[in-house]
Amino acid sequence: MRAGAGLPRFGAVHVAIAGAHGKVARLLTRLLTERGDEVTGLVRDPGHVADVTADGARAVVVDLEAAGAAEVAGAVRGADAVVFAAGAGPGSGAARKDTVDRAAAVLLADAAELAGVRGYLLVSSFGVDAVRGGATPEGVDEVFVAYLRAKLAAEEELLARAASGRLHVTVLRPGGLTDEPPTGRVHLERSVERGSVPRADVAAVCVELLDAAASVPVGGRLLELVGGEEPAGDAVARVAAHDGGAAG
Ligand SMILES: NC(=O)c1ccc[n+]([C@@H]2O[C@H](COP(=O)([O-])OP(=O)(O)OC[C@H]3O[C@@H](n4cnc5c(N)ncnc54)[C@H](OP(=O)(O)O)[C@@H]3O)[C@@H](O)[C@H]2O)c1
């Protein structure tokens, strides 16, 4: 068992991370590899292989807007879980919100199923409920609306697969991401007030959620995250206990 963790944990895990050169992804990779877990990092740019390898991962170059499911399945085969931490990023337009934030997340699910990987952790975003049912929130930039729509569509597709038992899905909706140092303390609930959270704390919560994968209910787990007062491990342990599953 890992000292200080909220839940018992047995053995190393193998996690495949899409968007492995992203800021959250690199923090997550280092947390996992430093404790002895295996990480496969999917990157689009061959120039990012050295950084991701230095983080301790096995890097695989795959463009999630160009690859097919079989190619991505080959990259994630053997993993216990996949994490989608990719994103089209701040400089991109509405079209890439759809091709990355929605379609690449769904492609990763297709690949996981093909490869027999059951666990899927989606880094989504706070605020997606504002576009549910085709709603257009007032005063919001149209590219951001496209981003929220893409994230919501990815969530809905993944949770549908969770409901039919095809994947064990955890959706994490962080608030505004900052590059502040980690606090180790979070507010993690099904619904939280708008706020921000350091990427390092998002990464720490992802580790705990991966460890708690056995307690994900059929139909999936959906959580919002901002900075708070509760240690990350305790927060995830509380959620897992509430869901009533076996921890580990
Ligand atoms: N910014 C916020 O406040 C906020 C809030 C809530 C949630 N989020 C979400 O949190 C997640 C992590 O955010 P972050 O800031 O850590 O992300 P990030 O640093 O922008 O990293 C995103 C990664 O996705 C990769 N990517 C883009 N297109 C790709 C493709 N076609 N194939 C493979 N990889 C591709 C990028 O690679 P390249 O470098 O090659 O482009 C990049 O490494 C994202 O999903 C983001 O939408 C962000």
The ligand as an SDF file (V2000), in Angstrom:
LIG
                    3D

 48 52  0  0  0  0  0  0  0  0999 V2000
   -7.0580   25.6610  -19.8140 N   0  0  0  0  0  0  0  0  0  0  0  0
   -7.9880   25.4900  -18.8870 C   0  0  0  0  0  0  0  0  0  0  0  0
   -8.2430   26.3570  -18.0300 O   0  0  0  0  0  0  0  0  0  0  0  0
   -8.7600   24.1910  -18.8510 C   0  0  0  0  0  0  0  0  0  0  0  0
   -9.8250   24.0700  -17.9690 C   0  0  0  0  0  0  0  0  0  0  0  0
  -10.4800   22.8450  -17.8610 C   0  0  0  0  0  0  0  0  0  0  0  0
  -10.0680   21.7610  -18.6420 C   0  0  0  0  0  0  0  0  0  0  0  0
   -9.0400   21.9230  -19.5370 N   0  0  0  0  0  0  0  0  0  0  0  0
   -8.6400   20.7250  -20.3120 C   0  0  0  0  0  0  0  0  0  0  0  0
   -7.6210   20.0650  -19.5730 O   0  0  0  0  0  0  0  0  0  0  0  0
   -6.8500   19.2640  -20.4800 C   0  0  0  0  0  0  0  0  0  0  0  0
   -5.3790   19.4570  -20.1830 C   0  0  0  0  0  0  0  0  0  0  0  0
   -5.0520   20.8290  -20.3450 O   0  0  0  0  0  0  0  0  0  0  0  0
   -3.5130   21.2840  -20.5230 P   0  0  0  0  0  0  0  0  0  0  0  0
   -3.4780   22.7600  -20.3250 O   0  0  0  0  0  0  0  0  0  0  0  0
   -2.6380   20.3880  -19.7540 O   0  0  0  0  0  0  0  0  0  0  0  0
   -3.3300   20.9360  -22.0810 O   0  0  0  0  0  0  0  0  0  0  0  0
   -2.1730   21.4250  -23.0880 P   0  0  0  0  0  0  0  0  0  0  0  0
   -0.9480   21.7880  -22.3160 O   0  0  0  0  0  0  0  0  0  0  0  0
   -2.7740   22.4480  -24.0130 O   0  0  0  0  0  0  0  0  0  0  0  0
   -1.8650   20.0860  -23.8640 O   0  0  0  0  0  0  0  0  0  0  0  0
   -2.7000   19.5550  -24.8310 C   0  0  0  0  0  0  0  0  0  0  0  0
   -1.9010   18.5120  -25.5890 C   0  0  0  0  0  0  0  0  0  0  0  0
   -2.7610   17.9380  -26.5820 O   0  0  0  0  0  0  0  0  0  0  0  0
   -1.9540   17.6530  -27.7000 C   0  0  0  0  0  0  0  0  0  0  0  0
   -2.6650   17.5120  -28.9590 N   0  0  0  0  0  0  0  0  0  0  0  0
   -3.3380   18.4720  -29.6550 C   0  0  0  0  0  0  0  0  0  0  0  0
   -3.7680   17.9670  -30.8180 N   0  0  0  0  0  0  0  0  0  0  0  0
   -3.3630   16.6700  -30.8530 C   0  0  0  0  0  0  0  0  0  0  0  0
   -3.4840   15.6290  -31.8160 C   0  0  0  0  0  0  0  0  0  0  0  0
   -4.1250   15.8130  -32.9730 N   0  0  0  0  0  0  0  0  0  0  0  0
   -2.9330   14.4140  -31.5480 N   0  0  0  0  0  0  0  0  0  0  0  0
   -2.2740   14.2160  -30.3860 C   0  0  0  0  0  0  0  0  0  0  0  0
   -2.1060   15.1630  -29.4410 N   0  0  0  0  0  0  0  0  0  0  0  0
   -2.6500   16.3730  -29.6800 C   0  0  0  0  0  0  0  0  0  0  0  0
   -1.0190   18.8510  -27.7870 C   0  0  0  0  0  0  0  0  0  0  0  0
    0.0830   18.5050  -28.5710 O   0  0  0  0  0  0  0  0  0  0  0  0
    0.8340   19.6240  -29.5000 P   0  0  0  0  0  0  0  0  0  0  0  0
    1.7600   20.3400  -28.5550 O   0  0  0  0  0  0  0  0  0  0  0  0
    1.5130   18.7940  -30.5120 O   0  0  0  0  0  0  0  0  0  0  0  0
   -0.2470   20.5240  -30.0460 O   0  0  0  0  0  0  0  0  0  0  0  0
   -0.6750   19.0710  -26.3210 C   0  0  0  0  0  0  0  0  0  0  0  0
    0.4790   18.3790  -25.9400 O   0  0  0  0  0  0  0  0  0  0  0  0
   -7.2880   19.6350  -21.8750 C   0  0  0  0  0  0  0  0  0  0  0  0
   -8.1950   18.6740  -22.3540 O   0  0  0  0  0  0  0  0  0  0  0  0
   -8.0290   20.9560  -21.6650 C   0  0  0  0  0  0  0  0  0  0  0  0
   -9.0130   21.1640  -22.6350 O   0  0  0  0  0  0  0  0  0  0  0  0
   -8.3790   23.1000  -19.6440 C   0  0  0  0  0  0  0  0  0  0  0  0
  1  2  1  0
  2  3  2  0
  2  4  1  0
  4  5  1  0
  4 48  2  0
  5  6  2  0
  6  7  1  0
  7  8  2  0
  8  9  1  0
  8 48  1  0
  9 10  1  0
  9 46  1  0
 10 11  1  0
 11 12  1  0
 11 44  1  0
 12 13  1  0
 13 14  1  0
 14 15  2  0
 14 16  1  0
 14 17  1  0
 17 18  1  0
 18 19  2  0
 18 20  1  0
 18 21  1  0
 21 22  1  0
 22 23  1  0
 23 24  1  0
 23 42  1  0
 24 25  1  0
 25 26  1  0
 25 36  1  0
 26 27  1  0
 26 35  1  0
 27 28  2  0
 28 29  1  0
 29 30  1  0
 29 35  2  0
 30 31  1  0
 30 32  2  0
 32 33  1  0
 33 34  2  0
 34 35  1  0
 36 37  1  0
 36 42  1  0
 37 38  1  0
 38 39  2  0
 38 40  1  0
 38 41  1  0
 42 43  1  0
 44 45  1  0
 44 46  1  0
 46 47  1  0
M  CHG  2   8   1  16  -1
M  END
$$$$
